[in-house]
């Protein structure tokens, strides 16, 4: 059984998401909220939620602020932000604030389901556009003007295995990840340290106080 909270002020969007979410599992229970106030109440009443789908534009509070409230009261609950518009600055802020993913409403249902399955498995879904911007800063703009995203717990695990000298295929096997997911995490690690190769990432991590446990001294 997968239990999900959908927060959106448009009833048709909520109903549409409910239909799409049936593709996640044989048994899916979806509760709906039209605003943040109702969402906070439902989250408190149902501590067994597996996931929250949170619209960025809500009448009583924007998604970034709501993410902060839910993150404090339910720190273990993964929250995926939905938005009708795609702005990389907003995406960066959302991901740095602890969202488990950002998905544009203009995407197809298969993309949504794929992203949510990743999140339900304990991963963080990083949009492709954000990954590309992380690996290729805009022309003429110094890379140090683009703040790196903090490493997630999974990315720190990937970093640890990089420091142990494991290849992507071995990392995928050890962490039970798909090849594409491992590649995305490695890309994020490289961007975090502002480097282009795995060796440079290991050197940078060591210089910044990471040891073989993946933790900082």
N, C-alpha and C positions, 0 to 999 in steps of 0.2 A: 504494500500500500504506500503510495506517495501522496503526501498532503501539501497542497500549495495554496498560498494566498496571492490573489491577483488584485492589484491596486490601480485603478484607472477611473477617471471621472466620466468616461463614456461607456454606457451600458452595452452598446453594440460591440465595442472593442473587448470588453470583459467576456461577453458571451462567445465571441469568436475565439478568444484565447482558450476558453474552457473546452471548446471543441478540438482545437489543435493539441491541447495538453493531454488529451486521451491517448495520444500516440506515444506517450512516455512509458506507460506501464499498463498492465492488465487492469489494475485497480488504481484509479487516480481520484482523489477527493480535492475539489477546488472550492475555496471560499472566496467571496468577493467583497471588496471595499471600494467606495466611491471617492474617498478622501483619506488624508493621513490620520485624522482623528479616529475614524472608524478602523483604520488599519492597525493603529497602536492598540486599540481595545481588543481586536481579534487576536493580535499577536500575544497579548497578555493572557487571553482566555484559552489559547491553543498553543501551549509550549511545545507541541509535537509537530509543528510545521517543519517540512523538509526544505522549503524554498519560498522566497517571496519574489514576485514579479512586480516591480514598482515603476509606475510611470514617472518620468522626470518632471512633467508639467502638470501640477495638481492645483486645485483651487485654493487650498489653505496652507500649502507649504511646498516648496520645490523639492525635487527628488534628492538633491544633495543634502539639504537640511534633514529630510526624513531619514536618509541613510545614516546620518550621524545619530539621530535619536534611536533608531532600531539597533544600530551597532552597539550603543551603550547598554540598552536594556536586554538585548538578545545577541550577544557577541558571537555565538556559535552558529547563528542562522544565516545561511548564504542569501544574499540579496542581489538580484539582477535588475539593472536599470533598463527600462524601455523608453524610447523617445521617437517622436515623429520627425525630428530633425537630427542631423549628424554634424556635430561640431567637435573637432579634435581637441580643442581646449577644454570643452566640457567633459569629453571622454577621459582625458588625462586626469582632471580633477576627481571625477567619479571613481576611477580605478585607484588613484592614490588615496582616496578616502575609505577604501576597503570594500568596494563592490566586488562581487564575484563575477561580474560580467556586464557588458553594455551591448544592447541589441537594438538596432534600428527597426522601427515598425514597417519600414519599406521592404525588409527582407522577406524571404520565402519561409514557409512553415518548416521545411526540412532543415534549414539553417538554424531556426529557433530551437527545434528539438535536439539537434546535434549539440548546440551550445549548452542547453539545459542538462542533457545527459552528462556532459563533461563536468558541469558544476555539481550535479548530484553525486558524482563519483569523487568529489572532494577537490576538484581542480578549479582553476580560475580561467574563465574564457576571455582572452584578449582579442579584440577585433583585429582583423587582418590589416585594416587601414592604420591602426595604431602601431602595430608591429613594423609596418613598412616605414612609418614616419620615425620610428625609434632607430631603425637601422640606416636611414638615409635622411639626415637633417636637411632642411630647405637650403637651396643653393645660396651661398653668400652669407649664411647665418652660422656663426660658431656653434659647435655642438654643445658647448658648455652653457649656452643660453637655454637649452631645453633640459629641464630637470629630469633626472632619471626616476623611473618608478621604483619604489622600494621592492626588494625581493619578497616574494610570497614564501610561505613555508615550503611548498613544493619546489620552488626555484632554488631555495637554499639546499634542498636535498639533491637537486640536479648539480648544483655547484660543488657539493661535497664529492659527488661521484666524478665530476670533472677533475677535481683536485686529486682523486685517486687514480686518474689516468684512463677512465673508462670511455669507450666510444659510444656514440648515440645508440647503436643497436644494443649494447650491453646495458646502458642506462634504461632503455625501454623495458628490457627484460627484468631488471632489478626492481624497478618501480611499477611494473605492470602498466606501462603507458604505450599508446600507439606511437609509431615513428613520427607522425606529424606533430603530435602533442609534445614529444621530446624535443623536436626541432624548434618549436615555438618557445619552449622554456629556455633552451640554450640561447636562442636569439635574444630573449629578454635579459638573460644574464650578461651577455656581451654588451648590450646597450647600457645596462646598469653601470658597468665599469668603464664605459666609453672606449671599448676596444673592438678589434675586428677578428681576432683569433682566439681559440680556446686557450692556447698557451699564455697569451697576454692576459686573459681573464684570470687564470690561475695566479699569475704573478701579481696582478692588481689586487686580487682577493687577499693574497698573503700579505702584501704591503699594507692593506687596510685592516689587518688584524684577524682575518679568518684563519682558522686552523683546519685540520683534517676532519673535524666533526661538523664543519659547516657553520660553526658558531664563532662569534667574535670574542677575542680575548678581553 
